Amino acid sequence: MLSRTKKQNIIKKYRVHKGDTGSTEVQIAILTEEIKELTDHLREHKKDFSSRRGLLAKVSLRHKLLHYLEREDEKRFTKLIKALKLKISRKVDKDLEEDLIKNVKEREQVKEKK
């Protein structure tokens, strides 16, 4: 669990406006710090399954909030990802996927003609 001062520092760093304590960015930043602490705890206490369950719940909640932020505001999402140094694997865009399939089929046709 985060100390009060650590949580306040995170809120000050990631808040959107002066009185902000619960914006999406703040929630994601707090969850990220809690996930880091829980991960360190679980490295030492490998059989602490209740904490592992809590960690999975926090990771899931952060994932949902990140997806929401990405959908609502792409600029804020990318800024937050860079600030928190998170690795995000995005699904391939449908148009891009169709273009890739088209290119592969064209290459196969060129090979067949040779």
Backbone atoms as SQL, in Angstrom:
CREATE TABLE atoms (id INTEGER PRIMARY KEY, chain TEXT, resi INTEGER, resn TEXT, atom TEXT, x REAL, y REAL, z REAL);
INSERT INTO atoms VALUES
  (1, 'A', 1, 'MET', 'N', 0.843, -1.184, 0.000),
  (2, 'A', 1, 'MET', 'CA', 0.000, 0.000, 0.000),
  (3, 'A', 1, 'MET', 'C', 0.882, 1.239, 0.000),
  (4, 'A', 2, 'LEU', 'N', 0.466, 2.236, -0.740),
  (5, 'A', 2, 'LEU', 'CA', 1.246, 3.457, -0.857),
  (6, 'A', 2, 'LEU', 'C', 1.093, 4.339, 0.374),
  (7, 'A', 3, 'SER', 'N', 2.189, 4.997, 0.740),
  (8, 'A', 3, 'SER', 'CA', 2.106, 5.947, 1.848),
  (9, 'A', 3, 'SER', 'C', 1.374, 7.203, 1.366),
  (10, 'A', 4, 'ARG', 'N', 0.889, 7.980, 2.323),
  (11, 'A', 4, 'ARG', 'CA', 0.123, 9.177, 1.987),
  (12, 'A', 4, 'ARG', 'C', 0.973, 10.174, 1.199),
  (13, 'A', 5, 'THR', 'N', 2.214, 10.373, 1.610),
  (14, 'A', 5, 'THR', 'CA', 3.069, 11.349, 0.924),
  (15, 'A', 5, 'THR', 'C', 3.401, 10.892, -0.496),
  (16, 'A', 6, 'LYS', 'N', 3.644, 9.594, -0.651),
  (17, 'A', 6, 'LYS', 'CA', 3.950, 9.078, -1.988),
  (18, 'A', 6, 'LYS', 'C', 2.753, 9.257, -2.920),
  (19, 'A', 7, 'LYS', 'N', 1.564, 8.983, -2.396),
  (20, 'A', 7, 'LYS', 'CA', 0.345, 9.131, -3.184),
  (21, 'A', 7, 'LYS', 'C', 0.113, 10.598, -3.548),
  (22, 'A', 8, 'GLN', 'N', 0.357, 11.502, -2.600),
  (23, 'A', 8, 'GLN', 'CA', 0.180, 12.930, -2.875),
  (24, 'A', 8, 'GLN', 'C', 1.166, 13.414, -3.937),
  (25, 'A', 9, 'ASN', 'N', 2.394, 12.898, -3.894),
  (26, 'A', 9, 'ASN', 'CA', 3.382, 13.271, -4.905),
  (27, 'A', 9, 'ASN', 'C', 2.958, 12.806, -6.302),
  (28, 'A', 10, 'ILE', 'N', 2.416, 11.601, -6.378),
  (29, 'A', 10, 'ILE', 'CA', 1.923, 11.079, -7.659),
  (30, 'A', 10, 'ILE', 'C', 0.777, 11.939, -8.177),
  (31, 'A', 11, 'ILE', 'N', -0.135, 12.314, -7.280),
  (32, 'A', 11, 'ILE', 'CA', -1.274, 13.144, -7.674),
  (33, 'A', 11, 'ILE', 'C', -0.789, 14.492, -8.199),
  (34, 'A', 12, 'LYS', 'N', 0.181, 15.098, -7.507),
  (35, 'A', 12, 'LYS', 'CA', 0.712, 16.391, -7.957),
  (36, 'A', 12, 'LYS', 'C', 1.367, 16.281, -9.331),
  (37, 'A', 13, 'LYS', 'N', 2.036, 15.181, -9.578),
  (38, 'A', 13, 'LYS', 'CA', 2.760, 15.021, -10.835),
  (39, 'A', 13, 'LYS', 'C', 1.827, 14.777, -12.019),
  (40, 'A', 14, 'TYR', 'N', 0.757, 14.029, -11.841),
  (41, 'A', 14, 'TYR', 'CA', -0.080, 13.595, -12.961),
  (42, 'A', 14, 'TYR', 'C', -1.454, 14.252, -13.026),
  (43, 'A', 15, 'ARG', 'N', -1.741, 15.188, -12.136),
  (44, 'A', 15, 'ARG', 'CA', -3.075, 15.799, -12.144),
  (45, 'A', 15, 'ARG', 'C', -3.290, 16.658, -13.384),
  (46, 'A', 16, 'VAL', 'N', -4.562, 16.783, -13.772),
  (47, 'A', 16, 'VAL', 'CA', -4.930, 17.532, -14.961),
  (48, 'A', 16, 'VAL', 'C', -5.137, 19.011, -14.607),
  (49, 'A', 17, 'HIS', 'N', -5.733, 19.276, -13.453),
  (50, 'A', 17, 'HIS', 'CA', -5.940, 20.647, -12.979),
  (51, 'A', 17, 'HIS', 'C', -5.655, 20.695, -11.486),
  (52, 'A', 18, 'LYS', 'N', -5.734, 21.854, -10.880),
  (53, 'A', 18, 'LYS', 'CA', -5.275, 22.050, -9.507),
  (54, 'A', 18, 'LYS', 'C', -5.967, 21.147, -8.480),
  (55, 'A', 19, 'GLY', 'N', -7.258, 21.035, -8.518),
  (56, 'A', 19, 'GLY', 'CA', -7.988, 20.262, -7.522),
  (57, 'A', 19, 'GLY', 'C', -8.188, 18.798, -7.884),
  (58, 'A', 20, 'ASP', 'N', -7.504, 18.355, -8.913),
  (59, 'A', 20, 'ASP', 'CA', -7.707, 17.006, -9.451),
  (60, 'A', 20, 'ASP', 'C', -7.109, 15.936, -8.541),
  (61, 'A', 21, 'THR', 'N', -7.923, 14.957, -8.168),
  (62, 'A', 21, 'THR', 'CA', -7.415, 13.810, -7.412),
  (63, 'A', 21, 'THR', 'C', -7.870, 12.486, -8.012),
  (64, 'A', 22, 'GLY', 'N', -8.765, 12.522, -8.980),
  (65, 'A', 22, 'GLY', 'CA', -9.324, 11.272, -9.471),
  (66, 'A', 22, 'GLY', 'C', -9.429, 11.151, -10.973),
  (67, 'A', 23, 'SER', 'N', -8.679, 11.965, -11.716),
  (68, 'A', 23, 'SER', 'CA', -8.732, 11.844, -13.166),
  (69, 'A', 23, 'SER', 'C', -8.151, 10.503, -13.590),
  (70, 'A', 24, 'THR', 'N', -8.385, 10.143, -14.807),
  (71, 'A', 24, 'THR', 'CA', -7.910, 8.868, -15.326),
  (72, 'A', 24, 'THR', 'C', -6.399, 8.760, -15.216),
  (73, 'A', 25, 'GLU', 'N', -5.694, 9.852, -15.541),
  (74, 'A', 25, 'GLU', 'CA', -4.237, 9.833, -15.469),
  (75, 'A', 25, 'GLU', 'C', -3.743, 9.557, -14.056),
  (76, 'A', 26, 'VAL', 'N', -4.372, 10.203, -13.079),
  (77, 'A', 26, 'VAL', 'CA', -3.976, 10.013, -11.682),
  (78, 'A', 26, 'VAL', 'C', -4.248, 8.582, -11.248),
  (79, 'A', 27, 'GLN', 'N', -5.416, 8.066, -11.599),
  (80, 'A', 27, 'GLN', 'CA', -5.755, 6.694, -11.227),
  (81, 'A', 27, 'GLN', 'C', -4.764, 5.700, -11.819),
  (82, 'A', 28, 'ILE', 'N', -4.410, 5.879, -13.078),
  (83, 'A', 28, 'ILE', 'CA', -3.465, 4.968, -13.734),
  (84, 'A', 28, 'ILE', 'C', -2.092, 5.073, -13.092),
  (85, 'A', 29, 'ALA', 'N', -1.652, 6.294, -12.778),
  (86, 'A', 29, 'ALA', 'CA', -0.342, 6.480, -12.153),
  (87, 'A', 29, 'ALA', 'C', -0.284, 5.828, -10.777),
  (88, 'A', 30, 'ILE', 'N', -1.339, 5.979, -9.986),
  (89, 'A', 30, 'ILE', 'CA', -1.381, 5.365, -8.658),
  (90, 'A', 30, 'ILE', 'C', -1.386, 3.846, -8.784),
  (91, 'A', 31, 'LEU', 'N', -2.204, 3.323, -9.690),
  (92, 'A', 31, 'LEU', 'CA', -2.244, 1.869, -9.899),
  (93, 'A', 31, 'LEU', 'C', -0.885, 1.346, -10.353),
  (94, 'A', 32, 'THR', 'N', -0.202, 2.082, -11.196),
  (95, 'A', 32, 'THR', 'CA', 1.111, 1.649, -11.676),
  (96, 'A', 32, 'THR', 'C', 2.096, 1.548, -10.524),
  (97, 'A', 33, 'GLU', 'N', 2.085, 2.523, -9.642),
  (98, 'A', 33, 'GLU', 'CA', 2.995, 2.488, -8.491),
  (99, 'A', 33, 'GLU', 'C', 2.627, 1.340, -7.545),
  (100, 'A', 34, 'GLU', 'N', 1.330, 1.106, -7.333),
  (101, 'A', 34, 'GLU', 'CA', 0.902, -0.015, -6.485),
  (102, 'A', 34, 'GLU', 'C', 1.305, -1.346, -7.117),
  (103, 'A', 35, 'ILE', 'N', 1.193, -1.449, -8.432),
  (104, 'A', 35, 'ILE', 'CA', 1.594, -2.679, -9.130),
  (105, 'A', 35, 'ILE', 'C', 3.087, -2.922, -8.956),
  (106, 'A', 36, 'LYS', 'N', 3.889, -1.874, -9.060),
  (107, 'A', 36, 'LYS', 'CA', 5.334, -2.023, -8.861),
  (108, 'A', 36, 'LYS', 'C', 5.648, -2.523, -7.459),
  (109, 'A', 37, 'GLU', 'N', 4.985, -1.946, -6.457),
  (110, 'A', 37, 'GLU', 'CA', 5.227, -2.367, -5.078),
  (111, 'A', 37, 'GLU', 'C', 4.790, -3.814, -4.857),
  (112, 'A', 38, 'LEU', 'N', 3.628, -4.176, -5.377),
  (113, 'A', 38, 'LEU', 'CA', 3.144, -5.551, -5.221),
  (114, 'A', 38, 'LEU', 'C', 4.047, -6.548, -5.935),
  (115, 'A', 39, 'THR', 'N', 4.559, -6.163, -7.085),
  (116, 'A', 39, 'THR', 'CA', 5.459, -7.040, -7.829),
  (117, 'A', 39, 'THR', 'C', 6.729, -7.303, -7.026),
  (118, 'A', 40, 'ASP', 'N', 7.288, -6.248, -6.425),
  (119, 'A', 40, 'ASP', 'CA', 8.473, -6.421, -5.585),
  (120, 'A', 40, 'ASP', 'C', 8.169, -7.318, -4.385),
  (121, 'A', 41, 'HIS', 'N', 7.007, -7.128, -3.787),
  (122, 'A', 41, 'HIS', 'CA', 6.602, -7.949, -2.640),
  (123, 'A', 41, 'HIS', 'C', 6.491, -9.422, -3.038),
  (124, 'A', 42, 'LEU', 'N', 5.899, -9.672, -4.205),
  (125, 'A', 42, 'LEU', 'CA', 5.686, -11.052, -4.632),
  (126, 'A', 42, 'LEU', 'C', 6.976, -11.741, -5.061),
  (127, 'A', 43, 'ARG', 'N', 7.989, -10.983, -5.447),
  (128, 'A', 43, 'ARG', 'CA', 9.288, -11.595, -5.737),
  (129, 'A', 43, 'ARG', 'C', 9.890, -12.201, -4.482),
  (130, 'A', 44, 'GLU', 'N', 9.653, -11.548, -3.359),
  (131, 'A', 44, 'GLU', 'CA', 10.185, -12.047, -2.088),
  (132, 'A', 44, 'GLU', 'C', 9.276, -13.109, -1.463),
  (133, 'A', 45, 'HIS', 'N', 7.975, -12.918, -1.562),
  (134, 'A', 45, 'HIS', 'CA', 6.995, -13.822, -0.951),
  (135, 'A', 45, 'HIS', 'C', 6.227, -14.535, -2.055),
  (136, 'A', 46, 'LYS', 'N', 6.825, -15.567, -2.600),
  (137, 'A', 46, 'LYS', 'CA', 6.274, -16.252, -3.772),
  (138, 'A', 46, 'LYS', 'C', 4.942, -16.958, -3.517),
  (139, 'A', 47, 'LYS', 'N', 4.668, -17.334, -2.285),
  (140, 'A', 47, 'LYS', 'CA', 3.443, -18.088, -1.992),
  (141, 'A', 47, 'LYS', 'C', 2.309, -17.216, -1.464),
  (142, 'A', 48, 'ASP', 'N', 2.422, -15.921, -1.564),
  (143, 'A', 48, 'ASP', 'CA', 1.383, -15.002, -1.107),
  (144, 'A', 48, 'ASP', 'C', 0.327, -14.866, -2.214),
  (145, 'A', 49, 'PHE', 'N', -0.579, -15.825, -2.243),
  (146, 'A', 49, 'PHE', 'CA', -1.540, -15.900, -3.340),
  (147, 'A', 49, 'PHE', 'C', -2.632, -14.847, -3.249),
  (148, 'A', 50, 'SER', 'N', -2.987, -14.393, -2.059),
  (149, 'A', 50, 'SER', 'CA', -4.007, -13.347, -1.950),
  (150, 'A', 50, 'SER', 'C', -3.477, -12.022, -2.503),
  (151, 'A', 51, 'SER', 'N', -2.203, -11.728, -2.273),
  (152, 'A', 51, 'SER', 'CA', -1.613, -10.519, -2.858),
  (153, 'A', 51, 'SER', 'C', -1.494, -10.653, -4.367),
  (154, 'A', 52, 'ARG', 'N', -1.228, -11.870, -4.841),
  (155, 'A', 52, 'ARG', 'CA', -1.146, -12.099, -6.285),
  (156, 'A', 52, 'ARG', 'C', -2.503, -11.825, -6.938),
  (157, 'A', 53, 'ARG', 'N', -3.566, -12.241, -6.267),
  (158, 'A', 53, 'ARG', 'CA', -4.913, -11.987, -6.783),
  (159, 'A', 53, 'ARG', 'C', -5.196, -10.491, -6.827),
  (160, 'A', 54, 'GLY', 'N', -4.774, -9.766, -5.779),
  (161, 'A', 54, 'GLY', 'CA', -4.928, -8.320, -5.749),
  (162, 'A', 54, 'GLY', 'C', -4.145, -7.643, -6.859),
  (163, 'A', 55, 'LEU', 'N', -2.938, -8.166, -7.122),
  (164, 'A', 55, 'LEU', 'CA', -2.111, -7.626, -8.204),
  (165, 'A', 55, 'LEU', 'C', -2.816, -7.790, -9.545),
  (166, 'A', 56, 'LEU', 'N', -3.367, -8.961, -9.788),
  (167, 'A', 56, 'LEU', 'CA', -4.070, -9.204, -11.052),
  (168, 'A', 56, 'LEU', 'C', -5.281, -8.281, -11.204),
  (169, 'A', 57, 'ALA', 'N', -5.970, -8.015, -10.104),
  (170, 'A', 57, 'ALA', 'CA', -7.116, -7.107, -10.151),
  (171, 'A', 57, 'ALA', 'C', -6.665, -5.687, -10.506),
  (172, 'A', 58, 'LYS', 'N', -5.555, -5.252, -9.926),
  (173, 'A', 58, 'LYS', 'CA', -5.036, -3.911, -10.214),
  (174, 'A', 58, 'LYS', 'C', -4.563, -3.795, -11.661),
  (175, 'A', 59, 'VAL', 'N', -3.908, -4.833, -12.154),
  (176, 'A', 59, 'VAL', 'CA', -3.448, -4.830, -13.543),
  (177, 'A', 59, 'VAL', 'C', -4.651, -4.758, -14.487),
  (178, 'A', 60, 'SER', 'N', -5.687, -5.505, -14.180),
  (179, 'A', 60, 'SER', 'CA', -6.890, -5.507, -15.005),
  (180, 'A', 60, 'SER', 'C', -7.560, -4.132, -15.006),
  (181, 'A', 61, 'LEU', 'N', -7.665, -3.527, -13.833),
  (182, 'A', 61, 'LEU', 'CA', -8.280, -2.201, -13.732),
  (183, 'A', 61, 'LEU', 'C', -7.462, -1.166, -14.494),
  (184, 'A', 62, 'ARG', 'N', -6.133, -1.224, -14.371),
  (185, 'A', 62, 'ARG', 'CA', -5.271, -0.288, -15.103),
  (186, 'A', 62, 'ARG', 'C', -5.438, -0.468, -16.609),
  (187, 'A', 63, 'HIS', 'N', -5.538, -1.714, -17.045),
  (188, 'A', 63, 'HIS', 'CA', -5.735, -1.996, -18.470),
  (189, 'A', 63, 'HIS', 'C', -7.038, -1.375, -18.976),
  (190, 'A', 64, 'LYS', 'N', -8.098, -1.504, -18.196),
  (191, 'A', 64, 'LYS', 'CA', -9.387, -0.927, -18.586),
  (192, 'A', 64, 'LYS', 'C', -9.308, 0.590, -18.653),
  (193, 'A', 65, 'LEU', 'N', -8.647, 1.204, -17.663),
  (194, 'A', 65, 'LEU', 'CA', -8.521, 2.654, -17.654),
  (195, 'A', 65, 'LEU', 'C', -7.657, 3.146, -18.818),
  (196, 'A', 66, 'LEU', 'N', -6.589, 2.405, -19.131),
  (197, 'A', 66, 'LEU', 'CA', -5.750, 2.771, -20.269),
  (198, 'A', 66, 'LEU', 'C', -6.536, 2.683, -21.572),
  (199, 'A', 67, 'HIS', 'N', -7.328, 1.639, -21.705),
  (200, 'A', 67, 'HIS', 'CA', -8.146, 1.482, -22.908),
  (201, 'A', 67, 'HIS', 'C', -9.145, 2.635, -23.025),
  (202, 'A', 68, 'TYR', 'N', -9.748, 3.013, -21.906),
  (203, 'A', 68, 'TYR', 'CA', -10.694, 4.138, -21.894),
  (204, 'A', 68, 'TYR', 'C', -9.993, 5.428, -22.319),
  (205, 'A', 69, 'LEU', 'N', -8.831, 5.692, -21.733),
  (206, 'A', 69, 'LEU', 'CA', -8.105, 6.924, -22.050),
  (207, 'A', 69, 'LEU', 'C', -7.668, 6.953, -23.511),
  (208, 'A', 70, 'GLU', 'N', -7.231, 5.817, -24.030),
  (209, 'A', 70, 'GLU', 'CA', -6.832, 5.743, -25.430),
  (210, 'A', 70, 'GLU', 'C', -8.012, 6.041, -26.349),
  (211, 'A', 71, 'ARG', 'N', -9.158, 5.526, -25.993),
  (212, 'A', 71, 'ARG', 'CA', -10.365, 5.732, -26.797),
  (213, 'A', 71, 'ARG', 'C', -10.831, 7.189, -26.743),
  (214, 'A', 72, 'GLU', 'N', -10.720, 7.821, -25.576),
  (215, 'A', 72, 'GLU', 'CA', -11.239, 9.171, -25.392),
  (216, 'A', 72, 'GLU', 'C', -10.279, 10.266, -25.847),
  (217, 'A', 73, 'ASP', 'N', -8.975, 10.109, -25.537),
  (218, 'A', 73, 'ASP', 'CA', -8.024, 11.168, -25.867),
  (219, 'A', 73, 'ASP', 'C', -6.642, 10.563, -26.130),
  (220, 'A', 74, 'GLU', 'N', -6.322, 10.414, -27.398),
  (221, 'A', 74, 'GLU', 'CA', -5.073, 9.764, -27.820),
  (222, 'A', 74, 'GLU', 'C', -3.834, 10.524, -27.339),
  (223, 'A', 75, 'LYS', 'N', -3.878, 11.853, -27.350),
  (224, 'A', 75, 'LYS', 'CA', -2.718, 12.656, -26.942),
  (225, 'A', 75, 'LYS', 'C', -2.404, 12.456, -25.461),
  (226, 'A', 76, 'ARG', 'N', -3.431, 12.529, -24.622),
  (227, 'A', 76, 'ARG', 'CA', -3.221, 12.316, -23.183),
  (228, 'A', 76, 'ARG', 'C', -2.717, 10.903, -22.922),
  (229, 'A', 77, 'PHE', 'N', -3.225, 9.943, -23.684),
  (230, 'A', 77, 'PHE', 'CA', -2.812, 8.548, -23.540),
  (231, 'A', 77, 'PHE', 'C', -1.325, 8.388, -23.833),
  (232, 'A', 78, 'THR', 'N', -0.864, 8.895, -24.962),
  (233, 'A', 78, 'THR', 'CA', 0.546, 8.732, -25.332),
  (234, 'A', 78, 'THR', 'C', 1.459, 9.490, -24.372),
  (235, 'A', 79, 'LYS', 'N', 1.018, 10.658, -23.925),
  (236, 'A', 79, 'LYS', 'CA', 1.808, 11.428, -22.954),
  (237, 'A', 79, 'LYS', 'C', 1.971, 10.649, -21.650),
  (238, 'A', 80, 'LEU', 'N', 0.895, 10.037, -21.185),
  (239, 'A', 80, 'LEU', 'CA', 0.939, 9.272, -19.939),
  (240, 'A', 80, 'LEU', 'C', 1.789, 8.020, -20.089),
  (241, 'A', 81, 'ILE', 'N', 1.674, 7.331, -21.199),
  (242, 'A', 81, 'ILE', 'CA', 2.462, 6.127, -21.448),
  (243, 'A', 81, 'ILE', 'C', 3.946, 6.445, -21.410),
  (244, 'A', 82, 'LYS', 'N', 4.328, 7.551, -22.042),
  (245, 'A', 82, 'LYS', 'CA', 5.734, 7.950, -22.046),
  (246, 'A', 82, 'LYS', 'C', 6.197, 8.341, -20.651),
  (247, 'A', 83, 'ALA', 'N', 5.354, 9.048, -19.909),
  (248, 'A', 83, 'ALA', 'CA', 5.726, 9.490, -18.566),
  (249, 'A', 83, 'ALA', 'C', 5.889, 8.308, -17.603),
  (250, 'A', 84, 'LEU', 'N', 5.015, 7.303, -17.734),
  (251, 'A', 84, 'LEU', 'CA', 5.071, 6.135, -16.843),
  (252, 'A', 84, 'LEU', 'C', 6.001, 5.042, -17.370),
  (253, 'A', 85, 'LYS', 'N', 6.473, 5.206, -18.610),
  (254, 'A', 85, 'LYS', 'CA', 7.361, 4.233, -19.254),
  (255, 'A', 85, 'LYS', 'C', 6.717, 2.849, -19.315),
  (256, 'A', 86, 'LEU', 'N', 5.470, 2.821, -19.777),
  (257, 'A', 86, 'LEU', 'CA', 4.742, 1.562, -19.909),
  (258, 'A', 86, 'LEU', 'C', 4.918, 1.013, -21.316),
  (259, 'A', 87, 'LYS', 'N', 4.931, -0.306, -21.418),
  (260, 'A', 87, 'LYS', 'CA', 4.987, -0.969, -22.719),
  (261, 'A', 87, 'LYS', 'C', 3.573, -1.384, -23.079),
  (262, 'A', 88, 'ILE', 'N', 3.094, -0.899, -24.189),
  (263, 'A', 88, 'ILE', 'CA', 1.733, -1.183, -24.626),
  (264, 'A', 88, 'ILE', 'C', 1.789, -1.935, -25.943),
  (265, 'A', 89, 'SER', 'N', 1.129, -3.069, -25.981),
  (266, 'A', 89, 'SER', 'CA', 1.019, -3.789, -27.253),
  (267, 'A', 89, 'SER', 'C', -0.369, -3.495, -27.804),
  (268, 'A', 90, 'ARG', 'N', -0.398, -2.856, -28.939),
  (269, 'A', 90, 'ARG', 'CA', -1.673, -2.473, -29.548),
  (270, 'A', 90, 'ARG', 'C', -2.079, -3.508, -30.581),
  (271, 'A', 91, 'LYS', 'N', -3.356, -3.657, -30.720),
  (272, 'A', 91, 'LYS', 'CA', -3.871, -4.545, -31.756),
  (273, 'A', 91, 'LYS', 'C', -3.664, -3.877, -33.101),
  (274, 'A', 92, 'VAL', 'N', -3.458, -4.680, -34.117),
  (275, 'A', 92, 'VAL', 'CA', -3.229, -4.145, -35.455),
  (276, 'A', 92, 'VAL', 'C', -4.517, -3.524, -35.961),
  (277, 'A', 93, 'ASP', 'N', -4.421, -2.332, -36.480),
  (278, 'A', 93, 'ASP', 'CA', -5.564, -1.620, -37.033),
  (279, 'A', 93, 'ASP', 'C', -6.148, -2.431, -38.187),
  (280, 'A', 94, 'LYS', 'N', -7.462, -2.451, -38.327),
  (281, 'A', 94, 'LYS', 'CA', -8.137, -3.245, -39.365),
  (282, 'A', 94, 'LYS', 'C', -7.664, -2.868, -40.769),
  (283, 'A', 95, 'ASP', 'N', -7.574, -1.565, -41.058),
  (284, 'A', 95, 'ASP', 'CA', -7.137, -1.131, -42.392),
  (285, 'A', 95, 'ASP', 'C', -5.708, -1.582, -42.668),
  (286, 'A', 96, 'LEU', 'N', -4.859, -1.456, -41.664),
  (287, 'A', 96, 'LEU', 'CA', -3.475, -1.875, -41.814),
  (288, 'A', 96, 'LEU', 'C', -3.395, -3.383, -42.040),
  (289, 'A', 97, 'GLU', 'N', -4.210, -4.110, -41.306),
  (290, 'A', 97, 'GLU', 'CA', -4.236, -5.569, -41.449),
  (291, 'A', 97, 'GLU', 'C', -4.670, -5.965, -42.861),
  (292, 'A', 98, 'GLU', 'N', -5.699, -5.305, -43.385),
  (293, 'A', 98, 'GLU', 'CA', -6.166, -5.605, -44.741),
  (294, 'A', 98, 'GLU', 'C', -5.091, -5.292, -45.783),
  (295, 'A', 99, 'ASP', 'N', -4.377, -4.178, -45.585),
  (296, 'A', 99, 'ASP', 'CA', -3.285, -3.823, -46.499),
  (297, 'A', 99, 'ASP', 'C', -2.178, -4.866, -46.473),
  (298, 'A', 100, 'LEU', 'N', -1.857, -5.365, -45.274),
  (299, 'A', 100, 'LEU', 'CA', -0.815, -6.379, -45.162),
  (300, 'A', 100, 'LEU', 'C', -1.220, -7.666, -45.880),
  (301, 'A', 101, 'ILE', 'N', -2.464, -8.072, -45.713),
  (302, 'A', 101, 'ILE', 'CA', -2.961, -9.282, -46.372),
  (303, 'A', 101, 'ILE', 'C', -2.932, -9.103, -47.888),
  (304, 'A', 102, 'LYS', 'N', -3.332, -7.924, -48.349),
  (305, 'A', 102, 'LYS', 'CA', -3.322, -7.623, -49.783),
  (306, 'A', 102, 'LYS', 'C', -1.900, -7.704, -50.340),
  (307, 'A', 103, 'ASN', 'N', -0.931, -7.127, -49.630),
  (308, 'A', 103, 'ASN', 'CA', 0.468, -7.157, -50.067),
  (309, 'A', 103, 'ASN', 'C', 1.009, -8.581, -50.128),
  (310, 'A', 104, 'VAL', 'N', 0.663, -9.394, -49.159),
  (311, 'A', 104, 'VAL', 'CA', 1.126, -10.785, -49.146),
  (312, 'A', 104, 'VAL', 'C', 0.556, -11.536, -50.339),
  (313, 'A', 105, 'LYS', 'N', -0.718, -11.335, -50.628),
  (314, 'A', 105, 'LYS', 'CA', -1.351, -12.006, -51.766),
  (315, 'A', 105, 'LYS', 'C', -0.710, -11.563, -53.079),
  (316, 'A', 106, 'GLU', 'N', -0.407, -10.273, -53.207),
  (317, 'A', 106, 'GLU', 'CA', 0.245, -9.776, -54.419),
  (318, 'A', 106, 'GLU', 'C', 1.631, -10.404, -54.592),
  (319, 'A', 107, 'ARG', 'N', 2.371, -10.531, -53.527),
  (320, 'A', 107, 'ARG', 'CA', 3.698, -11.152, -53.594),
  (321, 'A', 107, 'ARG', 'C', 3.608, -12.614, -54.011),
  (322, 'A', 108, 'GLU', 'N', 2.601, -13.314, -53.482),
  (323, 'A', 108, 'GLU', 'CA', 2.410, -14.707, -53.845),
  (324, 'A', 108, 'GLU', 'C', 2.085, -14.840, -55.336),
  (325, 'A', 109, 'GLN', 'N', 1.268, -13.930, -55.858),
  (326, 'A', 109, 'GLN', 'CA', 0.919, -13.956, -57.273),
  (327, 'A', 109, 'GLN', 'C', 2.139, -13.688, -58.141),
  (328, 'A', 110, 'VAL', 'N', 2.989, -12.764, -57.718),
  (329, 'A', 110, 'VAL', 'CA', 4.213, -12.464, -58.469),
  (330, 'A', 110, 'VAL', 'C', 5.125, -13.678, -58.482),
  (331, 'A', 111, 'LYS', 'N', 5.242, -14.385, -57.371),
  (332, 'A', 111, 'LYS', 'CA', 6.081, -15.587, -57.304),
  (333, 'A', 111, 'LYS', 'C', 5.539, -16.690, -58.197),
  (334, 'A', 112, 'GLU', 'N', 4.212, -16.821, -58.264),
  (335, 'A', 112, 'GLU', 'CA', 3.596, -17.854, -59.101),
  (336, 'A', 112, 'GLU', 'C', 3.832, -17.584, -60.591),
  (337, 'A', 113, 'LYS', 'N', 3.848, -16.329, -60.981),
  (338, 'A', 113, 'LYS', 'CA', 4.073, -15.966, -62.382),
  (339, 'A', 113, 'LYS', 'C', 5.489, -16.267, -62.822),
  (340, 'A', 114, 'LYS', 'N', 6.442, -16.215, -61.908),
  (341, 'A', 114, 'LYS', 'CA', 7.843, -16.485, -62.248),
  (342, 'A', 114, 'LYS', 'C', 8.007, -17.942, -62.414);
